[in-house]
Amino acid sequence: MPVVVPIKILQGLLCVVGTYFLCALSVLIIRKIVSVPPEVSRKLLHLSAIVVLTVWLYAFADCRITGITIVLFAVAAHPILLFLLSTKGRFIKDRPTASSLSNISSERSPGELHKSLSASYLMFMLAVGVC
């Protein structure tokens, strides 16, 4: 495998992670500036998922690499999310991570964030397969 391929994969991953960061930051800024109801905030997160999927589809030249990176993200996201929810601010003083994540996601019921994340990654895989 030429050196160019891993560099292109890293560039694609950087684009995807950057898009995740920008979308989450945009939702947080909108929620801080404008008082939006929880349902509108949830819809902003759905719109962010569509933006991330679009970037994901175009960030990689090969659909197999796109699928592999989606699976890797899905496998890595759940343990990281469980860790952040389990710490409840123990490691970061004055910044309770669990409540911050709940505020961002506007969960209707406990555990909805995991279910939504799983559903979105499955939808991403389906979109990659179709596109």
TORBALUM-140183 format. One line per field, with one value per atom (N, C-alpha, C): residue number from 0; residue in one letter; chain; atom name; x, y, z. Coordinates in Angstrom, 1 decimal, always signed. Example, Ala and Ser with C-alpha at 12.3 -4.5 7.8 and 13.67 -1.06 7.14 Angstrom:
BEGIN
seq = 0_0_0_1_1_1
type = A_A_A_S_S_S
mol = A_A_A_A_A_A
atom = N_CA_C_N_CA_C
X = +13.2_+12.3_+13.2_+12.8_+13.7_+12.9
Y = -5.7_-4.5_-3.3_-2.2_-1.1_+0.0
Z = +7.8_+7.8_+7.8_+7.1_+7.1_+7.9
//
This chain:
BEGIN
seq = 0_0_0_1_1_1_2_2_2_3_3_3_4_4_4_5_5_5_6_6_6_7_7_7_8_8_8_9_9_9_10_10_10_11_11_11_12_12_12_13_13_13_14_14_14_15_15_15_16_16_16_17_17_17_18_18_18_19_19_19_20_20_20_21_21_21_22_22_22_23_23_23_24_24_24_25_25_25_26_26_26_27_27_27_28_28_28_29_29_29_30_30_30_31_31_31_32_32_32_33_33_33_34_34_34_35_35_35_36_36_36_37_37_37_38_38_38_39_39_39_40_40_40_41_41_41_42_42_42_43_43_43_44_44_44_45_45_45_46_46_46_47_47_47_48_48_48_49_49_49_50_50_50_51_51_51_52_52_52_53_53_53_54_54_54_55_55_55_56_56_56_57_57_57_58_58_58_59_59_59_60_60_60_61_61_61_62_62_62_63_63_63_64_64_64_65_65_65_66_66_66_67_67_67_68_68_68_69_69_69_70_70_70_71_71_71_72_72_72_73_73_73_74_74_74_75_75_75_76_76_76_77_77_77_78_78_78_79_79_79_80_80_80_81_81_81_82_82_82_83_83_83_84_84_84_85_85_85_86_86_86_87_87_87_88_88_88_89_89_89_90_90_90_91_91_91_92_92_92_93_93_93_94_94_94_95_95_95_96_96_96_97_97_97_98_98_98_99_99_99_100_100_100_101_101_101_102_102_102_103_103_103_104_104_104_105_105_105_106_106_106_107_107_107_108_108_108_109_109_109_110_110_110_111_111_111_112_112_112_113_113_113_114_114_114_115_115_115_116_116_116_117_117_117_118_118_118_119_119_119_120_120_120_121_121_121_122_122_122_123_123_123_124_124_124_125_125_125_126_126_126_127_127_127_128_128_128_129_129_129_130_130_130
type = M_M_M_P_P_P_V_V_V_V_V_V_V_V_V_P_P_P_I_I_I_K_K_K_I_I_I_L_L_L_Q_Q_Q_G_G_G_L_L_L_L_L_L_C_C_C_V_V_V_V_V_V_G_G_G_T_T_T_Y_Y_Y_F_F_F_L_L_L_C_C_C_A_A_A_L_L_L_S_S_S_V_V_V_L_L_L_I_I_I_I_I_I_R_R_R_K_K_K_I_I_I_V_V_V_S_S_S_V_V_V_P_P_P_P_P_P_E_E_E_V_V_V_S_S_S_R_R_R_K_K_K_L_L_L_L_L_L_H_H_H_L_L_L_S_S_S_A_A_A_I_I_I_V_V_V_V_V_V_L_L_L_T_T_T_V_V_V_W_W_W_L_L_L_Y_Y_Y_A_A_A_F_F_F_A_A_A_D_D_D_C_C_C_R_R_R_I_I_I_T_T_T_G_G_G_I_I_I_T_T_T_I_I_I_V_V_V_L_L_L_F_F_F_A_A_A_V_V_V_A_A_A_A_A_A_H_H_H_P_P_P_I_I_I_L_L_L_L_L_L_F_F_F_L_L_L_L_L_L_S_S_S_T_T_T_K_K_K_G_G_G_R_R_R_F_F_F_I_I_I_K_K_K_D_D_D_R_R_R_P_P_P_T_T_T_A_A_A_S_S_S_S_S_S_L_L_L_S_S_S_N_N_N_I_I_I_S_S_S_S_S_S_E_E_E_R_R_R_S_S_S_P_P_P_G_G_G_E_E_E_L_L_L_H_H_H_K_K_K_S_S_S_L_L_L_S_S_S_A_A_A_S_S_S_Y_Y_Y_L_L_L_M_M_M_F_F_F_M_M_M_L_L_L_A_A_A_V_V_V_G_G_G_V_V_V_C_C_C
mol = A_A_A_A_A_A_A_A_A_A_A_A_A_A_A_A_A_A_A_A_A_A_A_A_A_A_A_A_A_A_A_A_A_A_A_A_A_A_A_A_A_A_A_A_A_A_A_A_A_A_A_A_A_A_A_A_A_A_A_A_A_A_A_A_A_A_A_A_A_A_A_A_A_A_A_A_A_A_A_A_A_A_A_A_A_A_A_A_A_A_A_A_A_A_A_A_A_A_A_A_A_A_A_A_A_A_A_A_A_A_A_A_A_A_A_A_A_A_A_A_A_A_A_A_A_A_A_A_A_A_A_A_A_A_A_A_A_A_A_A_A_A_A_A_A_A_A_A_A_A_A_A_A_A_A_A_A_A_A_A_A_A_A_A_A_A_A_A_A_A_A_A_A_A_A_A_A_A_A_A_A_A_A_A_A_A_A_A_A_A_A_A_A_A_A_A_A_A_A_A_A_A_A_A_A_A_A_A_A_A_A_A_A_A_A_A_A_A_A_A_A_A_A_A_A_A_A_A_A_A_A_A_A_A_A_A_A_A_A_A_A_A_A_A_A_A_A_A_A_A_A_A_A_A_A_A_A_A_A_A_A_A_A_A_A_A_A_A_A_A_A_A_A_A_A_A_A_A_A_A_A_A_A_A_A_A_A_A_A_A_A_A_A_A_A_A_A_A_A_A_A_A_A_A_A_A_A_A_A_A_A_A_A_A_A_A_A_A_A_A_A_A_A_A_A_A_A_A_A_A_A_A_A_A_A_A_A_A_A_A_A_A_A_A_A_A_A_A_A_A_A_A_A_A_A_A_A_A_A_A_A_A_A_A_A_A_A_A_A_A_A_A_A_A_A_A_A_A_A_A_A_A_A_A_A_A_A_A_A_A_A_A_A
atom = N_CA_C_N_CA_C_N_CA_C_N_CA_C_N_CA_C_N_CA_C_N_CA_C_N_CA_C_N_CA_C_N_CA_C_N_CA_C_N_CA_C_N_CA_C_N_CA_C_N_CA_C_N_CA_C_N_CA_C_N_CA_C_N_CA_C_N_CA_C_N_CA_C_N_CA_C_N_CA_C_N_CA_C_N_CA_C_N_CA_C_N_CA_C_N_CA_C_N_CA_C_N_CA_C_N_CA_C_N_CA_C_N_CA_C_N_CA_C_N_CA_C_N_CA_C_N_CA_C_N_CA_C_N_CA_C_N_CA_C_N_CA_C_N_CA_C_N_CA_C_N_CA_C_N_CA_C_N_CA_C_N_CA_C_N_CA_C_N_CA_C_N_CA_C_N_CA_C_N_CA_C_N_CA_C_N_CA_C_N_CA_C_N_CA_C_N_CA_C_N_CA_C_N_CA_C_N_CA_C_N_CA_C_N_CA_C_N_CA_C_N_CA_C_N_CA_C_N_CA_C_N_CA_C_N_CA_C_N_CA_C_N_CA_C_N_CA_C_N_CA_C_N_CA_C_N_CA_C_N_CA_C_N_CA_C_N_CA_C_N_CA_C_N_CA_C_N_CA_C_N_CA_C_N_CA_C_N_CA_C_N_CA_C_N_CA_C_N_CA_C_N_CA_C_N_CA_C_N_CA_C_N_CA_C_N_CA_C_N_CA_C_N_CA_C_N_CA_C_N_CA_C_N_CA_C_N_CA_C_N_CA_C_N_CA_C_N_CA_C_N_CA_C_N_CA_C_N_CA_C_N_CA_C_N_CA_C_N_CA_C_N_CA_C_N_CA_C_N_CA_C_N_CA_C_N_CA_C_N_CA_C_N_CA_C_N_CA_C_N_CA_C_N_CA_C_N_CA_C_N_CA_C_N_CA_C_N_CA_C_N_CA_C_N_CA_C_N_CA_C_N_CA_C_N_CA_C_N_CA_C_N_CA_C_N_CA_C_N_CA_C_N_CA_C_N_CA_C
X = +0.9_+0.0_+0.9_+0.7_+1.5_+1.3_+2.2_+2.1_+0.9_+0.6_-0.5_-1.8_-2.1_-3.4_-3.6_-2.7_-2.9_-3.0_-2.3_-2.4_-3.8_-4.3_-5.7_-6.7_-6.5_-7.5_-7.4_-6.2_-6.1_-6.7_-6.6_-7.2_-8.7_-9.2_-10.7_-11.2_-10.4_-10.8_-10.8_-9.8_-9.7_-10.9_-11.3_-12.5_-13.8_-13.9_-15.1_-15.1_-14.0_-13.9_-14.1_-13.5_-13.7_-15.1_-15.8_-17.2_-18.1_-17.8_-18.4_-18.2_-17.0_-16.7_-17.4_-17.4_-18.0_-19.6_-20.1_-21.6_-22.0_-21.3_-21.6_-21.4_-20.3_-20.0_-21.1_-21.6_-22.7_-24.0_-24.3_-25.5_-25.4_-24.2_-24.0_-24.1_-23.5_-23.6_-25.0_-25.7_-27.1_-27.9_-27.7_-28.5_-28.1_-26.9_-26.5_-27.0_-27.0_-27.4_-29.0_-29.6_-31.1_-31.7_-32.7_-33.4_-34.3_-33.8_-34.6_-35.2_-36.4_-37.0_-36.2_-36.3_-35.5_-35.8_-37.0_-37.3_-36.5_-36.4_-35.7_-34.2_-33.7_-32.3_-32.1_-33.0_-32.9_-32.9_-33.7_-33.7_-32.4_-31.8_-30.5_-29.4_-29.5_-28.6_-28.9_-30.1_-30.4_-29.9_-30.0_-29.4_-27.9_-27.3_-25.8_-25.4_-26.3_-26.0_-26.0_-26.9_-27.0_-25.7_-25.3_-24.1_-22.9_-22.7_-21.6_-21.6_-22.8_-22.9_-22.5_-22.9_-22.5_-21.0_-20.4_-18.9_-18.3_-18.8_-18.3_-18.3_-19.4_-19.5_-18.4_-18.1_-17.2_-15.7_-15.5_-14.2_-13.2_-13.8_-13.0_-13.3_-12.3_-12.4_-13.1_-13.0_-13.5_-14.6_-15.7_-16.8_-16.5_-15.5_-15.1_-14.4_-13.5_-12.8_-13.9_-14.8_-15.9_-16.6_-17.0_-17.7_-16.9_-15.6_-14.7_-14.6_-14.4_-14.3_-15.6_-16.7_-18.0_-18.1_-17.7_-17.7_-16.7_-15.5_-14.6_-15.1_-15.7_-16.3_-17.4_-18.3_-19.4_-18.8_-17.8_-17.2_-16.5_-15.9_-15.2_-16.1_-17.2_-18.1_-18.8_-19.2_-20.0_-19.2_-18.0_-17.2_-16.8_-16.5_-16.1_-17.3_-18.5_-19.7_-20.0_-19.9_-20.1_-19.2_-17.9_-16.9_-17.3_-17.6_-18.0_-19.2_-20.2_-21.4_-21.2_-20.2_-19.9_-19.1_-18.3_-17.4_-18.2_-19.3_-20.1_-19.3_-18.3_-17.5_-16.5_-16.2_-15.2_-13.8_-13.5_-12.1_-12.0_-13.1_-13.0_-13.9_-13.2_-13.9_-14.7_-15.9_-16.8_-17.3_-17.1_-17.6_-18.3_-19.5_-20.1_-20.4_-19.6_-19.8_-21.1_-21.7_-22.9_-24.0_-24.1_-25.2_-25.0_-23.7_-23.4_-23.8_-23.5_-24.0_-25.5_-26.1_-27.6_-28.2_-27.5_-28.0_-27.9_-26.7_-26.5_-27.5_-27.7_-28.5_-30.0_-30.4_-31.9_-32.6_-32.1_-32.7_-34.1_-35.0_-36.3_-36.4_-35.6_-35.5_-34.1_-33.7_-32.4_-31.9_-30.7_-30.2_-30.5_-31.3_-31.7_-30.5_-29.5_-28.3_-27.6_-27.5_-26.9_-27.7_-29.0_-29.9_-29.8_-29.9_-29.8_-28.5_-27.4_-26.1_-26.0_-26.5_-26.5_-27.3_-28.5_-29.3_-28.7_-28.0_-27.4_-26.3_-25.5_-24.4_-24.9_-26.0_-26.6_-27.1_-27.7_-28.2_-27.0_-25.9_-24.7_-24.3_-24.2_-23.8_-24.7_-26.0_-27.0_-26.8_-26.6_-26.4_-25.1_-24.1_-22.8_-23.1_-23.9_-24.2_-25.0_-25.9_-26.8_-26.0_-25.2_-24.5_-23.3
Y = -1.2_+0.0_+1.2_+2.1_+3.3_+4.2_+5.1_+6.0_+7.0_+7.2_+8.2_+7.8_+6.5_+6.0_+6.3_+5.9_+6.3_+7.8_+8.6_+10.0_+10.5_+10.0_+10.3_+9.9_+8.7_+8.2_+9.1_+9.5_+10.5_+11.8_+12.3_+13.6_+13.4_+12.3_+12.1_+12.0_+11.3_+11.3_+12.6_+13.4_+14.8_+15.6_+15.5_+16.2_+15.7_+14.4_+13.9_+14.4_+14.3_+14.7_+16.2_+17.0_+18.4_+18.8_+18.1_+18.3_+18.0_+16.9_+16.6_+17.8_+18.2_+19.3_+20.6_+21.0_+22.2_+22.1_+21.0_+20.8_+20.9_+20.2_+20.3_+21.7_+22.3_+23.7_+24.6_+24.5_+25.3_+25.1_+23.9_+23.6_+24.3_+24.2_+24.8_+26.3_+26.9_+28.3_+28.8_+28.1_+28.5_+28.4_+27.3_+27.1_+28.2_+28.7_+29.7_+31.1_+31.4_+32.7_+32.8_+31.8_+31.8_+30.7_+31.1_+30.1_+29.2_+28.0_+27.1_+26.0_+25.6_+24.5_+23.2_+22.2_+21.0_+20.2_+20.3_+19.6_+20.3_+21.6_+22.3_+21.9_+21.8_+21.4_+20.0_+19.1_+17.8_+17.8_+18.6_+18.7_+19.3_+20.2_+20.7_+19.6_+18.7_+17.5_+16.6_+16.4_+15.6_+16.2_+17.5_+18.2_+18.1_+18.1_+17.9_+16.5_+15.5_+14.2_+14.1_+14.8_+14.8_+15.5_+16.6_+17.2_+16.3_+15.7_+14.7_+13.6_+13.1_+12.0_+12.5_+13.6_+14.2_+14.3_+14.9_+15.0_+13.6_+12.7_+11.4_+10.7_+10.9_+10.3_+10.9_+12.1_+12.8_+12.8_+12.5_+12.6_+11.5_+10.3_+9.2_+8.8_+8.4_+8.1_+6.7_+5.8_+4.5_+4.2_+3.6_+3.4_+2.3_+1.4_+0.4_+1.1_+2.1_+2.8_+3.6_+4.2_+5.0_+4.0_+2.9_+1.9_+1.5_+1.2_+0.8_+1.9_+3.1_+4.2_+4.4_+4.2_+4.3_+3.3_+2.0_+0.9_+1.3_+1.7_+2.1_+3.2_+4.2_+5.3_+4.7_+3.8_+3.3_+2.4_+1.6_+0.8_+1.7_+2.8_+3.6_+4.6_+5.0_+6.0_+5.5_+4.3_+3.8_+3.7_+3.1_+3.1_+4.5_+5.3_+6.7_+7.4_+7.2_+7.9_+7.3_+6.0_+5.3_+5.9_+6.0_+6.6_+8.0_+8.8_+10.2_+10.3_+9.4_+9.4_+8.8_+7.9_+7.3_+8.2_+9.1_+9.9_+10.9_+11.4_+12.4_+13.5_+14.0_+15.1_+14.8_+13.5_+13.2_+13.6_+13.5_+13.9_+15.3_+16.0_+17.4_+18.2_+18.9_+19.6_+20.8_+21.0_+22.1_+21.9_+20.7_+20.5_+19.1_+18.9_+17.6_+17.2_+16.2_+15.8_+15.1_+14.4_+13.7_+14.7_+15.7_+16.7_+17.5_+17.7_+18.4_+17.6_+16.3_+15.5_+15.4_+15.3_+15.3_+16.6_+17.7_+19.0_+19.1_+18.6_+18.7_+17.8_+16.6_+15.7_+15.8_+16.5_+16.7_+15.3_+14.4_+13.1_+13.1_+12.3_+12.2_+11.2_+10.1_+9.1_+8.7_+8.1_+7.7_+6.6_+6.8_+5.8_+6.1_+7.1_+7.4_+7.8_+8.4_+8.9_+7.7_+6.6_+5.4_+4.8_+4.7_+4.2_+5.0_+6.3_+7.2_+7.2_+7.1_+6.9_+5.6_+4.5_+3.3_+3.4_+3.9_+4.1_+5.0_+6.0_+6.9_+6.2_+5.4_+4.7_+3.6_+3.0_+2.0_+2.7_+3.9_+4.7_+5.1_+5.5_+5.9_+4.7_+3.5_+2.3_+2.0_+2.2_+2.0_+3.0_+4.2_+5.3_+5.0_+4.5_+4.2_+3.0_+2.0_+0.9_+1.3_+2.2_+2.7_+3.6_+4.5_+5.5_+5.0
Z = +0.0_+0.0_+0.0_-1.0_-1.0_+0.2_+0.4_+1.6_+1.4_+0.1_-0.2_+0.4_+0.4_+0.8_+2.3_+3.2_+4.7_+4.9_+4.1_+4.3_+3.9_+2.8_+2.4_+3.4_+4.0_+5.0_+6.2_+6.6_+7.8_+7.4_+6.2_+5.8_+5.9_+5.4_+5.4_+6.9_+7.7_+9.1_+9.8_+9.4_+10.0_+9.5_+8.3_+7.8_+8.6_+8.8_+9.5_+11.0_+11.7_+13.1_+13.1_+12.2_+12.2_+12.0_+11.1_+10.9_+12.1_+12.8_+14.1_+15.0_+15.2_+16.1_+15.7_+14.5_+14.0_+14.2_+13.9_+14.1_+15.5_+16.4_+17.8_+18.4_+18.0_+18.4_+17.9_+16.7_+16.1_+16.9_+17.2_+18.0_+19.4_+20.0_+21.4_+21.3_+20.3_+20.1_+19.9_+19.0_+18.8_+20.1_+20.8_+22.1_+23.1_+23.1_+24.0_+23.6_+22.3_+21.9_+21.9_+21.3_+21.2_+22.1_+22.8_+23.6_+22.7_+22.5_+21.6_+22.4_+22.1_+22.8_+22.5_+23.4_+23.3_+22.0_+21.4_+20.2_+19.0_+19.0_+18.0_+18.1_+19.3_+19.5_+19.0_+19.2_+18.7_+17.2_+16.6_+15.1_+14.6_+15.3_+14.9_+14.9_+15.9_+15.9_+14.8_+14.4_+13.2_+12.0_+11.8_+10.7_+10.7_+11.9_+12.0_+11.5_+11.8_+11.4_+9.8_+9.2_+7.7_+7.2_+7.8_+7.3_+7.5_+8.6_+8.9_+7.8_+7.6_+6.6_+5.2_+4.8_+3.5_+3.4_+4.5_+4.5_+4.4_+5.2_+5.2_+3.9_+3.1_+1.8_+0.8_+1.0_+0.0_+0.6_+1.8_+2.4_+1.9_+1.5_+1.1_-0.3_-1.0_-2.5_-2.7_-1.7_-1.8_-0.8_-1.3_-0.4_+0.7_+0.4_+1.4_+2.6_+2.3_+3.3_+4.1_+3.5_+4.2_+5.1_+4.7_+5.5_+6.7_+6.5_+7.5_+8.6_+8.1_+9.1_+9.9_+9.3_+10.0_+11.1_+10.7_+11.7_+12.9_+12.5_+13.6_+14.5_+13.9_+14.7_+15.6_+15.1_+15.8_+17.0_+16.7_+17.8_+18.9_+18.5_+19.4_+20.1_+19.5_+20.1_+21.4_+21.4_+22.6_+23.8_+23.8_+25.1_+25.5_+24.6_+25.0_+25.6_+25.0_+25.6_+26.9_+27.1_+28.4_+29.4_+29.1_+30.0_+30.4_+29.5_+29.8_+30.7_+30.4_+31.2_+32.6_+32.7_+34.0_+34.9_+34.4_+35.2_+36.0_+35.5_+36.1_+36.8_+36.1_+36.6_+37.6_+37.9_+38.9_+38.5_+37.2_+36.8_+36.4_+36.1_+35.7_+36.7_+37.5_+38.6_+37.9_+38.5_+38.1_+36.7_+36.1_+34.7_+34.6_+35.1_+35.1_+33.6_+33.2_+31.8_+31.5_+32.4_+32.2_+31.9_+32.7_+32.5_+31.2_+30.9_+29.7_+28.5_+28.5_+27.4_+27.3_+28.4_+28.4_+27.9_+28.2_+27.7_+26.2_+25.7_+24.3_+23.5_+24.0_+23.3_+23.5_+24.5_+24.8_+24.8_+25.6_+25.7_+26.2_+25.6_+26.1_+27.2_+27.1_+28.1_+28.3_+29.4_+29.7_+28.7_+28.2_+27.2_+25.8_+25.5_+24.2_+23.3_+23.9_+23.2_+22.5_+23.2_+22.7_+21.6_+21.7_+20.7_+19.5_+19.6_+18.5_+17.8_+18.5_+17.9_+17.1_+17.7_+16.9_+15.7_+15.8_+14.6_+13.5_+14.0_+13.0_+12.3_+13.0_+12.3_+11.4_+11.8_+10.9_+9.6_+9.8_+8.7_+7.8_+8.4_+7.6_+6.8_+7.4_+6.6_+5.5_+5.7_+4.6_+3.5_+3.9_+2.9_+2.1_+2.7_+2.0_+1.0_+1.5_+0.6_-0.6_-0.4_-1.5_-2.4_-1.9_-2.7_-3.3
//
